[in-house]
């Protein structure tokens, strides 16, 4: 009896695998063609060995056409935008409000009311940042293992409750304990949200959607300033900063419960999609997102990016841009304090820079997706921060107008890197486990930037903060150099691959489902 032989038949853009004896192939072919002609043609490549073997141009051409229309694609994206993005946006808004309310509370006298020691504010920020940074990778690993359905609302419930408890603290030690636990709950949240979006959106769509919720990081500064302005005018037995913690914590807890009940956790479980749309949603990700979807957690694949030298370059960039994000998020109020305005007016003056930061983030993300380009967009944002810090270093404290303009440059550049950076590295790893590890590790390193900023922005440098701003400028200048260098290497590597194969391909020209081995596959093209 003839030994089994594996072969592939392409019919109506469907890949059919023939893992049987050749003597019965005619029967299998006839049966398969009949089934394919009787239902919508949806191509599925489930054979891992086959996907490993796709390394030739002709083989990629055979599977590069996917059986869904542009209108079907647009319809699914619109549904995701209407049903998912508003929830994700609101979730991250509450997260960002919690990050900013400490700065507002300090301006209302929390450090004085609770008898903080010298440098107590910096110590408090560090105590929060240590678990917030160190537990990111375990946090996103937990999300990858048990699913965002449990972790995302769980994290929100945790930090919302701790924010409310923060309002009842009576001394510095109590605040440190609360902030330590709160940082642990917040650790895996943002990274889990980014990973969550990669399961719904393709690489070319991801930038604008990540920007949609990361814009809250900038916009929350404006909201936080306005909320603080209103709360601090209230007459109450409680201090203004206590009311602020209670209000924001209670709203977070309430929305966490709503999120757990309403947010879909994967395309296959989305009640607003038809069966056909669920299958098309799956194929969209296989075409321009992942090698496979809904796979089980694999520890070896999770840590595999550590062997890639580019991983370590990205890691250095993450640490650098994290400093700028922390400066804009936690110390803008202190920087504006050099103008010697009242507490209320100082908080009010943070609104406009944060609003400009939100606009810059959204415009840059839209342009990045539109052009399918990440590197130069990221570098330009870092250069904005560099220029803003240099201006503040060079200007005298009495120069209010130009110095205030410099804060706009800082916010215009400080919030955008989070979006462009994460969509850049996520677009270059087609595996779910690899993307989860990358986003967790890079978020961890970006959060370490918060520890750096907390240590350099000491009260002894106030009100001008010359040394901290000069250090920040140097760090962001280094980050811009690393980004441009990595981007140029990716461009040259793509050109080398194209010349060797006699084609002119970009990342969008190769379906991600065949890139099981990532850059080791000669068909791989970097998304730069």
C-alpha positions as CSV (number, residue, x, y, z in Angstrom):
1,X,0.0,0.0,0.0
2,X,1.4,3.4,-0.9
3,X,2.8,5.4,1.9
4,X,0.9,8.6,2.9
5,X,2.1,11.8,1.2
6,X,1.3,15.4,2.1
7,X,0.3,17.8,-0.7
8,X,-1.5,21.1,-1.0
9,X,-4.3,22.0,-3.4
10,X,-5.4,25.6,-4.0
11,X,-9.0,25.9,-5.1
12,X,-11.0,29.2,-5.1
13,X,-8.3,30.8,-2.9
14,X,-8.8,27.9,-0.5
15,X,-5.8,25.9,0.7
16,X,-6.7,22.2,1.0
17,X,-4.2,19.8,2.6
18,X,-4.0,16.2,1.3
19,X,-2.5,14.1,4.1
20,X,-3.6,10.7,2.7
21,X,-2.5,8.0,0.3
22,X,-2.4,9.3,-3.4
23,X,-4.9,6.6,-4.4
24,X,-7.8,8.4,-2.7
25,X,-6.8,12.0,-3.6
26,X,-9.4,12.2,-6.4
27,X,-12.2,11.3,-4.0
28,X,-11.0,13.9,-1.4
29,X,-10.6,16.6,-4.1
30,X,-14.1,16.0,-5.5
31,X,-15.7,16.0,-2.0
32,X,-13.8,19.1,-0.9
33,X,-14.7,21.1,-4.1
34,X,-18.3,20.2,-3.5
35,X,-18.2,21.5,0.0
36,X,-16.4,24.7,-0.9
37,X,-18.9,25.5,-3.6
38,X,-21.8,25.1,-1.3
39,X,-20.8,27.7,1.3
40,X,-18.9,31.0,1.5
41,X,-15.2,30.5,0.7
42,X,-13.2,31.2,3.9
43,X,-9.6,30.2,3.7
44,X,-8.1,28.7,6.8
45,X,-4.5,27.5,7.1
46,X,-4.3,25.4,10.3
47,X,-1.4,23.2,9.3
48,X,1.5,24.5,11.3
49,X,4.0,22.5,9.2
50,X,2.6,24.1,6.1
51,X,2.8,27.6,7.5
52,X,6.4,26.9,8.6
53,X,7.2,25.8,5.0
54,X,6.0,29.0,3.3
55,X,9.2,30.6,2.4
56,X,8.9,31.1,-1.4
57,X,7.3,34.0,-3.3
58,X,5.0,31.7,-5.3
59,X,3.6,30.1,-2.1
60,X,2.9,33.5,-0.5
61,X,1.1,34.6,-3.7
62,X,-1.1,31.6,-3.5
63,X,-2.5,32.6,-0.1
64,X,-2.3,36.4,-0.3
65,X,-5.9,36.8,-1.3
66,X,-8.5,36.5,1.5
67,X,-12.2,35.8,0.8
68,X,-13.9,38.8,2.4
69,X,-14.8,42.1,0.8
70,X,-13.7,45.6,1.7
71,X,-17.2,46.4,2.8
72,X,-17.2,43.4,5.2
73,X,-13.9,44.6,6.6
74,X,-15.2,48.2,7.1
75,X,-18.4,47.0,8.7
76,X,-16.4,44.9,11.3
77,X,-14.0,47.7,12.1
78,X,-17.0,50.1,12.6
79,X,-18.6,47.6,15.0
80,X,-15.3,47.2,16.9
81,X,-15.0,51.0,17.1
82,X,-18.5,51.4,18.4
83,X,-18.6,48.5,20.9
84,X,-15.0,48.3,22.1
85,X,-13.2,51.6,21.9
86,X,-15.6,53.6,24.1
87,X,-15.1,51.1,26.9
88,X,-11.4,50.9,26.5
89,X,-11.2,54.7,26.3
90,X,-13.1,55.2,29.6
91,X,-11.1,52.4,31.4
92,X,-7.9,54.1,30.6
93,X,-9.3,57.5,31.4
94,X,-10.0,56.4,35.0
95,X,-6.5,54.9,35.1
96,X,-4.9,58.2,34.0
97,X,-7.0,60.2,36.4
98,X,-5.7,58.1,39.2
99,X,-2.1,58.7,38.1
100,X,-2.7,62.5,37.9
101,X,-4.7,63.0,41.1
102,X,-1.6,62.8,43.3
103,X,-0.1,65.8,41.7
104,X,-3.3,67.7,42.2
105,X,-3.5,66.5,45.8
106,X,0.0,67.8,46.5
107,X,-1.0,71.2,45.1
108,X,-3.9,71.3,47.6
109,X,-1.6,70.7,50.6
110,X,-1.8,66.9,51.1
111,X,1.9,66.7,51.9
112,X,1.5,69.4,54.6
113,X,-1.8,68.0,56.0
114,X,-0.2,64.6,56.5
115,X,3.2,65.9,57.7
116,X,5.2,64.5,54.9
117,X,9.0,64.5,55.6
118,X,11.5,66.2,53.3
119,X,11.4,64.6,49.9
120,X,8.3,62.7,51.0
121,X,6.5,63.3,47.8
122,X,9.3,61.8,45.7
123,X,9.5,58.8,48.1
124,X,5.7,58.3,47.7
125,X,6.0,58.3,43.9
126,X,8.9,55.8,44.1
127,X,6.9,53.5,46.4
128,X,4.1,53.5,43.9
129,X,6.3,53.1,40.8
130,X,8.3,50.1,42.1
131,X,5.4,47.5,42.2
132,X,3.8,49.3,39.2
133,X,6.9,48.7,37.2
134,X,8.0,45.3,38.5
135,X,4.6,43.6,38.3
136,X,3.8,44.6,34.7
137,X,5.2,41.4,33.1
138,X,3.4,39.1,35.6
139,X,0.3,41.1,35.2
140,X,0.2,40.8,31.4
141,X,1.2,37.1,31.7
142,X,-1.9,36.6,33.9
143,X,-4.0,38.3,31.2
144,X,-2.5,36.1,28.5
145,X,-3.2,33.0,30.6
146,X,-6.7,33.5,32.0
147,X,-7.9,36.2,29.7
148,X,-8.8,39.9,29.9
149,X,-12.3,39.1,31.0
150,X,-11.1,38.7,34.5
151,X,-8.0,40.8,34.8
152,X,-9.0,44.1,33.3
153,X,-12.1,44.8,35.5
154,X,-10.2,43.1,38.4
155,X,-7.3,45.6,38.2
156,X,-9.8,48.5,38.1
157,X,-11.7,47.3,41.1
158,X,-8.4,47.0,43.0
159,X,-7.0,50.5,42.4
160,X,-10.4,52.2,42.6
161,X,-10.9,50.8,46.1
162,X,-7.3,51.8,47.2
163,X,-7.9,55.3,45.9
164,X,-10.9,55.6,48.2
165,X,-8.9,54.2,51.1
166,X,-6.2,56.8,50.3
167,X,-8.7,59.5,51.3
168,X,-8.8,58.1,54.8
169,X,-5.0,58.0,55.4
170,X,-4.0,59.9,58.5
171,X,-0.2,60.0,58.1
172,X,2.7,59.5,55.7
173,X,3.2,55.8,56.5
174,X,-0.5,55.1,55.7
175,X,-0.2,56.8,52.3
176,X,2.9,54.7,51.5
177,X,1.1,51.4,52.2
178,X,-1.9,52.4,50.1
179,X,0.2,53.6,47.2
180,X,2.3,50.4,47.2
181,X,-0.9,48.2,46.9
182,X,-2.4,50.6,44.4
183,X,0.7,50.4,42.2
184,X,0.4,46.6,42.2
185,X,-3.2,46.7,40.9
186,X,-2.3,49.2,38.2
187,X,0.8,47.3,37.0
188,X,-0.6,45.0,34.3
189,X,-3.6,47.1,33.3
190,X,-2.3,49.3,30.4
191,X,-0.2,46.5,28.9
192,X,-3.2,44.2,29.0
193,X,-5.4,46.7,27.2
194,X,-2.8,47.0,24.4
195,X,-2.6,43.3,24.0
196,X,-6.4,43.1,24.1
197,X,-6.7,45.5,21.1
198,X,-4.2,43.5,19.0
199,X,-6.7,40.6,19.1
200,X,-9.3,42.8,17.3
201,X,-7.4,45.2,15.1
202,X,-4.8,44.6,12.3
203,X,-1.4,46.2,12.3
204,X,-2.5,49.0,10.0
205,X,-5.4,49.9,12.2
206,X,-3.7,49.6,15.6
207,X,-2.1,53.0,15.9
208,X,-5.3,55.1,15.9
209,X,-7.0,52.7,18.3
210,X,-4.2,52.6,20.8
211,X,-4.1,56.4,20.5
212,X,-7.9,56.5,21.2
213,X,-7.3,55.3,24.8
214,X,-3.7,56.6,25.3
215,X,-5.1,60.1,24.5
216,X,-6.7,59.8,27.9
217,X,-3.2,60.1,29.4
218,X,-3.0,63.6,28.1
219,X,-6.7,64.4,28.2
220,X,-7.0,63.2,31.8
221,X,-4.5,65.9,32.7
222,X,-7.0,68.5,31.5
223,X,-9.9,66.7,33.1
224,X,-7.9,66.2,36.3
225,X,-7.1,69.9,36.5
226,X,-10.7,70.9,35.9
227,X,-12.1,68.4,38.4
228,X,-9.5,69.5,41.0
229,X,-10.4,73.1,40.3
230,X,-14.1,72.4,41.1
231,X,-13.4,70.1,44.1
232,X,-11.0,72.5,45.8
233,X,-13.7,75.2,45.8
234,X,-16.0,73.0,47.9
235,X,-16.7,73.8,51.5
236,X,-16.5,70.6,53.5
237,X,-15.2,69.0,56.7
238,X,-12.9,67.0,54.5
239,X,-9.8,68.4,52.8
240,X,-10.2,69.0,49.1
241,X,-7.7,66.3,48.2
242,X,-9.7,63.7,50.2
243,X,-12.9,64.5,48.3
244,X,-10.9,64.2,45.1
245,X,-9.7,60.7,45.9
246,X,-13.2,59.6,47.0
247,X,-14.9,60.8,43.9
248,X,-12.4,59.4,41.4
249,X,-12.1,56.1,43.3
250,X,-15.9,55.5,43.5
251,X,-16.4,56.2,39.8
252,X,-13.6,53.7,38.9
253,X,-15.2,50.9,41.0
254,X,-18.5,51.5,39.4
255,X,-17.2,51.5,35.9
256,X,-15.1,48.4,36.6
257,X,-18.3,46.4,37.3
258,X,-19.9,47.7,34.1
259,X,-16.8,46.8,32.1
260,X,-16.9,43.2,33.4
261,X,-20.5,42.9,32.3
262,X,-20.4,44.6,28.9
263,X,-17.0,44.5,27.2
264,X,-16.5,41.6,24.7
265,X,-13.3,39.6,25.4
266,X,-12.6,38.3,21.9
267,X,-14.0,38.5,18.4
268,X,-15.4,34.9,18.7
269,X,-17.4,35.9,21.8
270,X,-18.6,39.3,20.5
271,X,-22.4,39.2,20.6
272,X,-22.7,42.1,18.1
273,X,-21.0,40.0,15.3
274,X,-22.7,37.5,13.1
275,X,-21.1,34.0,12.6
276,X,-19.8,35.2,9.2
277,X,-18.4,38.4,10.7
278,X,-16.7,36.4,13.5
279,X,-14.9,34.3,10.9
280,X,-13.9,37.3,8.8
281,X,-12.6,39.0,12.0
282,X,-10.4,35.9,12.6
283,X,-9.1,36.0,9.0
284,X,-8.3,39.7,9.3
285,X,-5.9,39.1,12.1
286,X,-4.3,36.1,10.3
287,X,-3.7,38.3,7.3
288,X,-2.2,41.3,9.1
289,X,-1.7,40.6,12.7
290,X,-0.9,37.1,14.0
291,X,0.3,33.7,12.9
292,X,-2.5,32.2,14.9
293,X,-5.3,33.4,17.3
294,X,-6.9,32.1,20.4
295,X,-3.9,29.9,21.1
296,X,-3.0,28.5,24.5
297,X,-0.3,30.2,26.6
298,X,3.2,28.9,25.8
299,X,5.9,29.8,28.3
300,X,8.8,29.2,25.9
301,X,7.2,31.3,23.2
302,X,6.4,34.0,25.8
303,X,10.0,34.6,26.7
304,X,11.4,34.0,23.1
305,X,11.8,37.7,22.3
306,X,14.7,37.9,24.8
307,X,16.9,36.2,22.1
308,X,16.3,39.1,19.6
309,X,18.9,41.9,19.7
310,X,16.2,44.4,18.6
311,X,14.3,43.6,21.7
312,X,17.0,45.2,23.8
313,X,17.1,48.3,21.6
314,X,13.4,48.7,22.0
315,X,13.9,48.2,25.7
316,X,16.4,51.1,25.9
317,X,13.9,53.3,24.0
318,X,11.1,52.4,26.4
319,X,13.2,53.4,29.4
320,X,14.0,56.7,27.9
321,X,10.5,57.8,26.7
322,X,9.1,56.7,30.1
323,X,11.0,59.5,31.7
324,X,9.3,62.1,29.5
325,X,5.9,60.6,30.0
326,X,6.4,60.7,33.8
327,X,7.7,64.3,33.7
328,X,4.6,65.5,31.8
329,X,2.2,63.4,33.9
330,X,3.5,63.9,37.4
331,X,5.5,67.0,37.4
332,X,3.9,69.5,35.0
333,X,2.1,71.1,37.9
334,X,5.4,71.6,39.7
335,X,7.0,73.0,36.5
336,X,4.3,75.5,36.0
337,X,4.7,76.3,39.7
338,X,7.8,78.4,38.7
339,X,5.3,81.1,37.7
340,X,4.3,81.5,41.4
341,X,0.6,81.4,40.7
342,X,-2.0,80.3,43.3
343,X,-2.8,76.6,43.7
344,X,-6.1,76.9,41.9
345,X,-4.6,79.0,39.0
346,X,-1.6,76.6,38.7
347,X,-3.9,73.6,38.2
348,X,-6.0,75.6,35.7
349,X,-2.9,76.4,33.7
350,X,-2.2,72.7,33.2
351,X,-5.4,72.2,31.2
352,X,-4.2,73.8,27.9
353,X,-0.9,72.0,27.6
354,X,-2.6,68.6,28.3
355,X,-5.3,69.4,25.7
356,X,-2.6,70.2,23.1
357,X,-0.8,66.9,24.0
358,X,-4.1,65.0,23.3
359,X,-4.4,66.6,19.9
360,X,-0.8,66.0,19.0
361,X,-1.1,62.3,20.0
362,X,-4.2,61.8,17.9
363,X,-2.8,63.5,14.8
364,X,0.5,61.7,15.0
365,X,-1.2,58.3,15.5
366,X,-3.5,59.0,12.5
367,X,-0.6,60.0,10.3
368,X,1.4,56.9,11.5
369,X,-1.4,54.5,10.5
370,X,-2.1,56.3,7.3
371,X,1.5,56.1,6.1
372,X,2.2,52.8,7.9
373,X,5.3,54.4,9.4
374,X,6.4,54.4,13.0
375,X,10.1,55.3,13.4
376,X,10.2,58.9,12.2
377,X,6.9,59.7,14.0
378,X,8.3,58.4,17.2
379,X,11.6,60.3,16.8
380,X,9.9,63.6,16.1
381,X,7.8,63.4,19.3
382,X,10.9,62.8,21.3
383,X,12.6,65.8,19.7
384,X,9.7,68.0,20.8
385,X,10.3,67.0,24.4
386,X,14.0,67.6,24.0
387,X,13.4,71.2,22.6
388,X,10.8,72.0,25.4
389,X,13.2,70.9,28.2
390,X,16.1,72.8,26.7
391,X,14.0,76.0,26.5
392,X,13.0,75.7,30.1
393,X,16.6,75.2,31.1
394,X,17.7,78.2,29.1
395,X,14.9,80.6,30.1
396,X,15.0,82.6,33.4
397,X,12.2,81.9,35.9
398,X,10.8,85.4,35.3
399,X,10.1,84.6,31.6
400,X,6.5,83.3,31.8
401,X,5.3,83.4,28.2
402,X,8.1,81.5,26.5
403,X,8.4,79.1,29.4
404,X,4.7,78.3,29.2
405,X,5.1,77.7,25.5
406,X,7.8,75.2,26.3
407,X,5.4,73.2,28.5
408,X,3.2,72.8,25.3
409,X,6.2,71.3,23.5
410,X,6.8,68.8,26.3
411,X,3.2,67.6,26.4
412,X,2.9,67.5,22.6
413,X,5.8,65.1,22.5
414,X,5.7,63.2,25.9
415,X,2.4,61.3,25.4
416,X,2.7,60.3,21.8
417,X,5.6,57.9,22.2
418,X,3.5,55.5,24.3
419,X,1.2,55.0,21.3
420,X,3.7,54.9,18.4
421,X,6.3,52.8,20.3
422,X,3.9,50.1,21.4
423,X,2.2,49.8,17.9
424,X,5.7,49.7,16.4
425,X,7.0,46.7,18.3
426,X,3.6,44.9,18.3
427,X,3.5,45.2,14.5
428,X,6.8,43.4,14.3
429,X,5.9,40.3,16.3
430,X,3.3,38.1,14.7
431,X,2.8,35.8,17.8
432,X,0.4,36.4,20.6
433,X,2.8,35.2,23.3
434,X,5.7,37.3,22.0
435,X,3.5,40.4,21.8
436,X,2.3,39.9,25.3
437,X,5.8,39.6,26.7
438,X,7.0,42.6,24.7
439,X,4.3,44.9,25.8
440,X,4.7,43.8,29.4
441,X,8.4,44.2,29.5
442,X,8.5,47.5,27.7
443,X,5.7,48.9,29.9
444,X,7.8,47.8,32.9
445,X,10.8,49.7,31.6
446,X,8.8,52.8,30.7
447,X,7.5,52.8,34.2
448,X,11.1,52.6,35.5
449,X,11.4,56.0,33.8
450,X,8.9,57.2,36.4
451,X,11.4,56.2,39.1
452,X,14.1,58.1,37.4
453,X,12.0,61.2,37.1
454,X,10.8,60.9,40.7
455,X,14.5,60.8,41.8
456,X,15.7,63.8,39.7
457,X,12.7,66.1,40.3
458,X,13.6,66.9,43.9
459,X,12.3,69.9,45.8
460,X,15.8,71.2,46.2
461,X,15.8,72.0,42.5
462,X,12.5,74.0,42.6
463,X,11.2,76.2,41.2
464,X,13.3,76.2,38.0
465,X,14.2,72.5,38.0
466,X,17.3,73.2,35.8
467,X,19.2,70.0,36.5
468,X,16.1,67.6,36.2
469,X,15.1,69.2,32.9
470,X,18.6,69.1,31.5
471,X,18.8,65.4,32.4
472,X,15.4,64.7,30.8
473,X,16.5,66.5,27.6
474,X,19.7,64.4,27.3
475,X,17.7,61.1,27.8
476,X,15.1,62.0,25.1
477,X,17.9,63.1,22.7
478,X,19.5,59.6,23.2
479,X,16.1,57.9,22.6
480,X,15.6,59.8,19.3
481,X,19.0,58.6,18.1
482,X,18.2,55.0,19.0
483,X,14.8,55.2,17.2
484,X,16.3,56.6,14.0
485,X,19.1,54.1,14.0
486,X,16.7,51.1,14.5
487,X,14.3,52.4,11.9
488,X,17.1,52.8,9.3
489,X,18.3,49.2,10.0
490,X,14.8,47.8,9.4
491,X,14.6,49.8,6.1
492,X,17.9,48.4,4.9
493,X,17.1,44.9,6.0
494,X,13.8,45.0,4.0
495,X,15.7,46.3,1.0
496,X,18.2,43.5,1.3
497,X,15.5,40.9,1.4
498,X,13.7,42.5,-1.6
499,X,16.8,42.6,-3.7
500,X,17.6,38.9,-2.9
501,X,14.1,37.9,-4.0
502,X,13.6,40.3,-6.9
503,X,10.4,41.9,-5.4
504,X,9.4,45.2,-3.8
505,X,7.4,44.0,-0.8
506,X,6.4,45.9,2.3
507,X,5.1,44.4,5.6
508,X,1.5,44.6,4.3
509,X,2.3,42.3,1.3
510,X,3.0,39.2,3.4
511,X,0.2,37.5,5.4
512,X,1.3,37.2,9.0
513,X,-0.2,33.7,9.3
514,X,2.8,32.3,7.4
515,X,5.4,34.0,9.5
516,X,5.6,31.4,12.2
517,X,9.3,31.9,12.6
518,X,9.1,35.7,12.5
519,X,12.2,37.4,11.0
520,X,13.9,34.1,10.4
521,X,11.5,33.5,7.5
522,X,12.9,35.2,4.4
523,X,9.4,36.4,3.5
524,X,9.3,38.5,6.7
525,X,9.2,42.3,6.2
526,X,9.8,44.8,9.1
527,X,7.1,47.3,9.8
528,X,9.1,50.4,10.4
